[in-house]
Amino acid sequence: MLKNIVETMKNSLNDKLTRRSFLKGLSAASLSWAFGARSVNAKSKGSNVNRGDAMTAEVAVVKTDSRKEGIEKALSLLDIDEEFAQKEVLIKPNFNTADPFPASTHNDTLIRLVKELRDRGAGAITLGERSGPPPTEEVFADKGIYRLSEELDFDLVNFDQLSEEDLPLQRPENSHWRDGFRVARPILETEKIVSTCCLKTHQYGGEFTMSLKLSVGIVPRRGYGYMSELHSSPHMREMIAEINQVYSPDLILMDAMEVFTDGGPSSGERKRANLIIAGRDRVAIDVVGIAVLKSLGSNREIMGTEAFQQEQIKRAVELNLGVDDPSKIKLIGNDEGKRMREKIRSNLS
């Protein structure tokens, strides 16, 4: 297990080396053999993708003023206990910057998620991320993630510090990426992946940033020109979807207690939604998020385009990354969220 390997490495270092400095300096070489011991073909992990032509997707929409209660309820509704028992888990947060929620994953969400996974018998938990433009190590520090990793006993992997060997090149078929793109090896080889996205618009070409856009953080920035290629391309939104071909998260938790209905991703017009949204299908999660934005009143790009006509969504559906029709989304939740689920259904229809 990764956690045991990391702990063995930590103990072998100088006793004066703190956990924080160890985690900040975790070498790319160590990651190569730590994750390489359990190599998994990335495409084989796609078996849990809800194919648009065959399956429905459950999405939990929980209305609450308590993150703790909302996350606990959403995960209970999805019945993930057996699925995560004794499994090594990688959490991929939204730490593009350290700006306050909903610009980045709320620390309370991360705390509750780790505790809920532990309560359900999960094995070692690691948080992996690549931030930007700010350096990842600065974002970790500014958000207090080093301290949280000590208090909650989870490990950190800074994707910025991976060697080229641990950033394997991916060349998906029919991609708009010129020469493919590299991704962080842990995202391909960890037993279970949990994505924690926020609900917000994206004023720099993405239109919105939820679970599909979260995958941009597995592609390296430091030393590579992928972000310049992405942001200068007329196919930016399709390229975002195409990154998602190389892996499939096992759980997506979207904190929509507050959302950006305009602006974003680092700042914008805030509105209160008091929602926790969770599921396993990235397309379903994102179209539900779009429907929530429509119900709150959002910008022209969101209000003027049907969810399944958004370019990120259209490309994801073409790639069979999720459901292809709103009728295949099954909304579940608590009694307090019934009215919001009705609004979502109306906006999707």
C-alpha positions as CSV (number, residue, x, y, z in Angstrom):
1,M,0.0,0.0,0.0
2,L,1.2,3.5,-0.8
3,K,0.8,4.8,2.8
4,N,3.0,2.0,4.2
5,I,5.7,2.8,1.6
6,V,5.5,6.5,2.3
7,E,5.8,5.9,6.1
8,T,8.8,3.6,5.6
9,M,10.5,6.3,3.5
10,K,9.7,8.9,6.1
11,N,11.1,6.9,9.0
12,S,14.3,6.2,7.1
13,L,15.0,9.9,6.7
14,N,16.8,12.1,9.2
15,D,14.9,12.2,12.4
16,K,15.1,16.0,12.3
17,L,13.1,16.1,9.1
18,T,9.5,17.1,9.8
19,R,6.5,15.5,8.2
20,R,5.7,18.7,6.4
21,S,9.2,19.0,4.8
22,F,9.1,15.3,4.0
23,L,5.8,15.6,2.2
24,K,6.9,18.8,0.4
25,G,10.1,17.0,-0.8
26,L,8.6,13.7,-1.7
27,S,10.7,12.7,-4.6
28,A,9.5,11.7,-8.1
29,A,11.7,8.7,-8.0
30,S,10.0,7.4,-4.9
31,L,6.6,7.8,-6.5
32,S,7.8,5.8,-9.5
33,W,8.3,2.6,-7.5
34,A,5.7,3.3,-4.9
35,F,2.9,3.4,-7.4
36,G,4.6,1.1,-10.0
37,A,4.1,-1.9,-7.7
38,R,0.5,-2.0,-8.7
39,S,0.4,-1.0,-12.3
40,V,-3.1,-0.7,-13.8
41,N,-4.0,0.0,-17.4
42,A,-5.7,3.4,-17.3
43,K,-8.4,2.4,-19.8
44,S,-9.4,-0.6,-17.7
45,K,-10.4,1.7,-14.9
46,G,-13.2,3.0,-17.2
47,S,-15.4,0.0,-16.3
48,N,-17.2,2.2,-13.7
49,V,-18.1,4.9,-16.3
50,N,-21.8,5.1,-16.8
51,R,-22.1,4.7,-20.6
52,G,-24.5,7.0,-22.2
53,D,-26.3,4.2,-24.2
54,A,-26.6,1.7,-21.4
55,M,-26.9,2.9,-17.9
56,T,-28.5,5.5,-15.6
57,A,-26.7,7.6,-13.1
58,E,-27.7,8.3,-9.6
59,V,-27.0,11.8,-8.4
60,A,-27.6,12.7,-4.7
61,V,-28.8,16.2,-4.2
62,V,-29.0,17.0,-0.5
63,K,-30.3,20.3,0.7
64,T,-28.7,21.4,4.0
65,D,-27.0,24.1,5.9
66,S,-24.5,21.7,7.4
67,R,-21.6,20.3,5.4
68,K,-21.2,17.5,7.9
69,E,-24.8,16.3,7.6
70,G,-24.9,16.9,3.9
71,I,-21.8,14.9,3.0
72,E,-22.8,12.1,5.4
73,K,-26.3,11.9,3.9
74,A,-25.1,12.0,0.3
75,L,-22.5,9.2,0.8
76,S,-25.1,7.1,2.6
77,L,-27.6,7.5,-0.3
78,L,-24.9,6.3,-2.7
79,D,-24.1,3.3,-0.5
80,I,-20.3,3.4,-1.1
81,D,-19.3,1.4,2.0
82,E,-18.5,-2.0,0.4
83,E,-16.9,-0.3,-2.7
84,F,-14.3,1.6,-0.6
85,A,-13.6,-0.9,2.2
86,Q,-9.9,-1.6,2.5
87,K,-9.2,0.3,-0.7
88,E,-6.4,2.9,-1.2
89,V,-7.9,6.2,-2.0
90,L,-6.6,9.3,-3.8
91,I,-8.5,12.5,-3.3
92,K,-8.3,15.0,-6.1
93,P,-9.4,18.4,-4.8
94,N,-10.0,21.7,-6.4
95,F,-6.9,23.6,-5.3
96,N,-6.3,25.6,-8.5
97,T,-5.5,28.5,-6.1
98,A,-5.9,29.1,-2.4
99,D,-8.7,31.6,-2.8
100,P,-11.6,31.1,-0.4
101,F,-14.5,28.7,-1.3
102,P,-16.1,28.3,-3.8
103,A,-12.9,29.1,-5.6
104,S,-11.2,26.1,-3.9
105,T,-12.3,23.1,-2.0
106,H,-13.4,24.0,1.5
107,N,-11.2,22.5,4.2
108,D,-14.3,21.5,6.1
109,T,-15.4,19.4,3.1
110,L,-12.0,17.8,3.0
111,I,-12.1,17.0,6.7
112,R,-15.6,15.5,6.6
113,L,-14.8,13.5,3.4
114,V,-11.7,11.9,5.0
115,K,-13.6,11.0,8.1
116,E,-16.5,9.6,6.2
117,L,-14.2,7.4,4.1
118,R,-12.4,6.2,7.2
119,D,-15.8,5.4,8.8
120,R,-16.6,3.3,5.8
121,G,-13.4,1.3,6.1
122,A,-11.2,2.9,3.5
123,G,-7.5,2.1,3.6
124,A,-4.7,4.6,3.1
125,I,-5.8,8.1,1.9
126,T,-3.6,10.4,-0.2
127,L,-4.4,13.9,-1.5
128,G,-2.9,14.6,-4.9
129,E,-3.0,17.9,-6.7
130,R,-1.3,20.3,-9.2
131,S,-2.2,24.0,-8.6
132,G,-1.7,27.0,-10.9
133,P,-0.8,29.7,-11.6
134,P,0.4,29.7,-7.9
135,P,2.9,26.9,-7.1
136,T,1.2,23.9,-5.5
137,E,3.4,23.9,-2.4
138,E,2.3,27.5,-1.8
139,V,-1.4,26.6,-2.2
140,F,-1.0,23.7,0.2
141,A,0.6,26.0,2.7
142,D,-1.8,28.9,2.3
143,K,-4.8,26.5,2.8
144,G,-3.3,24.8,5.8
145,I,-3.2,21.4,4.1
146,Y,0.1,20.4,5.6
147,R,-1.4,20.8,9.0
148,L,-4.5,19.0,8.0
149,S,-2.5,16.1,6.7
150,E,-0.8,15.7,10.1
151,E,-4.1,16.0,12.0
152,L,-6.1,13.6,9.8
153,D,-3.2,11.3,9.0
154,F,-3.4,11.4,5.2
155,D,-0.5,11.8,2.8
156,L,0.2,14.4,0.1
157,V,1.5,14.1,-3.4
158,N,2.5,17.3,-5.2
159,F,2.0,16.5,-8.9
160,D,4.3,19.4,-9.7
161,Q,7.2,17.5,-8.3
162,L,6.7,14.3,-10.4
163,S,9.5,13.3,-12.8
164,E,8.8,12.8,-16.5
165,E,8.7,9.0,-15.7
166,D,5.8,9.6,-13.4
167,L,4.0,11.8,-15.9
168,P,3.2,9.2,-18.6
169,L,2.2,10.5,-22.0
170,Q,-1.4,9.8,-23.0
171,R,-2.5,9.9,-26.7
172,P,-6.3,9.4,-26.7
173,E,-7.8,8.7,-30.2
174,N,-9.5,11.6,-32.0
175,S,-8.1,14.2,-29.6
176,H,-7.7,17.9,-30.2
177,W,-4.4,17.8,-28.2
178,R,-1.6,18.2,-30.8
179,D,0.8,15.6,-29.4
180,G,-1.2,14.1,-26.5
181,F,-0.7,15.2,-22.9
182,R,1.0,13.8,-19.8
183,V,-0.8,13.0,-16.6
184,A,0.2,12.3,-13.0
185,R,0.8,8.6,-12.6
186,P,-1.1,8.3,-9.3
187,I,-4.3,9.2,-11.0
188,L,-3.9,6.1,-13.3
189,E,-2.8,3.6,-10.6
190,T,-4.7,4.3,-7.4
191,E,-7.4,1.8,-6.4
192,K,-10.1,4.4,-5.7
193,I,-10.3,8.1,-6.8
194,V,-12.5,10.7,-5.2
195,S,-12.9,14.1,-7.0
196,T,-14.0,17.1,-4.9
197,C,-15.2,19.8,-7.2
198,C,-16.9,23.2,-6.6
199,L,-19.8,24.6,-8.5
200,K,-18.8,27.7,-10.5
201,T,-18.7,29.5,-13.8
202,H,-15.4,30.0,-15.6
203,Q,-14.8,33.4,-17.2
204,Y,-11.6,32.3,-19.1
205,G,-13.1,30.1,-21.7
206,G,-14.2,27.0,-19.8
207,E,-17.8,28.4,-19.3
208,F,-18.1,26.3,-16.1
209,T,-15.7,24.4,-13.9
210,M,-17.0,21.3,-12.1
211,S,-16.0,17.6,-12.3
212,L,-14.9,17.5,-15.9
213,K,-12.8,20.6,-15.6
214,L,-11.2,19.3,-12.4
215,S,-9.2,16.9,-14.5
216,V,-7.1,19.7,-15.9
217,G,-5.2,19.5,-12.6
218,I,-3.8,16.1,-13.4
219,V,-1.9,17.6,-16.5
220,P,1.4,19.2,-15.6
221,R,2.1,22.9,-15.8
222,R,5.6,23.3,-14.6
223,G,8.1,22.6,-17.4
224,Y,5.4,21.9,-20.0
225,G,3.4,23.9,-22.5
226,Y,0.1,22.1,-22.1
227,M,-1.8,25.0,-20.4
228,S,-0.7,27.5,-23.1
229,E,-2.0,25.0,-25.7
230,L,-5.2,24.5,-23.9
231,H,-6.0,28.2,-23.2
232,S,-5.1,29.3,-26.8
233,S,-7.1,26.6,-28.6
234,P,-10.6,27.2,-30.0
235,H,-11.3,23.6,-28.9
236,M,-10.5,24.4,-25.2
237,R,-13.8,23.0,-23.9
238,E,-13.5,19.8,-25.9
239,M,-9.9,19.3,-24.8
240,I,-11.0,19.6,-21.2
241,A,-13.4,16.7,-21.8
242,E,-10.8,14.7,-23.6
243,I,-8.5,14.6,-20.6
244,N,-11.2,12.6,-18.8
245,Q,-10.7,9.7,-21.2
246,V,-7.6,8.4,-19.4
247,Y,-9.2,7.8,-15.9
248,S,-12.5,7.5,-14.2
249,P,-13.3,8.7,-10.6
250,D,-15.1,6.3,-8.3
251,L,-16.9,9.1,-6.5
252,I,-17.5,12.8,-7.2
253,L,-18.4,15.1,-4.4
254,M,-19.5,18.6,-5.4
255,D,-19.8,21.2,-2.6
256,A,-22.5,23.6,-3.7
257,M,-23.1,25.3,-0.4
258,E,-22.1,28.5,-2.2
259,V,-21.5,28.9,-5.9
260,F,-20.2,31.4,-8.4
261,T,-23.0,32.2,-10.9
262,D,-20.7,34.5,-12.9
263,G,-17.0,35.2,-13.0
264,G,-14.9,32.4,-11.6
265,P,-12.8,30.4,-11.2
266,S,-11.0,32.4,-8.4
267,S,-13.6,35.0,-7.7
268,G,-17.1,35.9,-8.9
269,E,-20.7,36.6,-8.1
270,R,-21.7,34.4,-5.1
271,K,-25.0,32.9,-4.4
272,R,-26.1,30.5,-1.7
273,A,-27.4,27.1,-2.7
274,N,-26.9,25.0,0.4
275,L,-26.5,21.8,-1.6
276,I,-24.2,18.8,-1.4
277,I,-24.2,16.9,-4.7
278,A,-22.6,13.5,-5.2
279,G,-22.4,10.7,-7.7
280,R,-20.2,8.6,-9.9
281,D,-20.9,10.0,-13.4
282,R,-19.1,13.2,-14.4
283,V,-21.5,14.1,-17.1
284,A,-24.5,13.7,-14.8
285,I,-22.8,15.7,-12.0
286,D,-21.9,18.6,-14.4
287,V,-25.4,18.8,-16.0
288,V,-27.0,18.8,-12.6
289,G,-24.6,21.6,-11.6
290,I,-25.6,23.5,-14.7
291,A,-29.2,23.1,-13.8
292,V,-28.5,24.4,-10.3
293,L,-26.9,27.5,-11.9
294,K,-29.9,28.0,-14.1
295,S,-32.2,27.8,-11.1
296,L,-30.2,30.5,-9.3
297,G,-29.8,32.7,-12.3
298,S,-26.4,32.7,-14.0
299,N,-24.6,34.3,-16.9
300,R,-25.5,34.3,-20.6
301,E,-23.3,31.3,-21.4
302,I,-25.1,29.2,-18.8
303,M,-28.7,30.5,-19.2
304,G,-28.6,30.6,-23.0
305,T,-27.4,27.0,-23.6
306,E,-29.0,23.7,-22.7
307,A,-26.8,21.6,-20.5
308,F,-26.3,18.8,-23.0
309,Q,-25.4,21.3,-25.6
310,Q,-22.5,22.8,-23.6
311,E,-19.3,21.9,-25.5
312,Q,-17.6,20.2,-22.5
313,I,-20.7,18.0,-22.1
314,K,-21.2,17.3,-25.8
315,R,-17.7,16.1,-26.1
316,A,-17.8,14.0,-23.0
317,V,-21.0,12.3,-24.3
318,E,-19.3,11.6,-27.6
319,L,-16.5,9.9,-25.7
320,N,-19.0,7.8,-23.7
321,L,-17.9,9.3,-20.4
322,G,-21.4,9.5,-19.0
323,V,-25.1,9.6,-19.6
324,D,-26.3,11.1,-22.9
325,D,-29.8,12.2,-21.9
326,P,-31.5,13.8,-18.8
327,S,-33.9,10.9,-18.6
328,K,-31.0,8.7,-17.5
329,I,-30.2,10.8,-14.4
330,K,-31.9,9.6,-11.3
331,L,-32.0,12.3,-8.6
332,I,-32.1,11.2,-5.0
333,G,-31.8,13.1,-1.8
334,N,-33.4,14.3,1.4
335,D,-36.9,15.7,1.9
336,E,-35.6,19.2,2.3
337,G,-34.1,19.0,-1.2
338,K,-37.3,17.9,-3.0
339,R,-38.2,21.3,-4.4
340,M,-34.6,21.9,-5.7
341,R,-34.6,18.4,-7.3
342,E,-37.9,19.4,-9.1
343,K,-36.2,22.6,-10.3
344,I,-33.2,20.7,-11.5
345,R,-35.4,18.2,-13.4
346,S,-37.3,21.0,-15.0
347,N,-34.1,22.7,-16.1
348,L,-32.8,19.5,-17.5
349,S,-36.0,18.8,-19.4
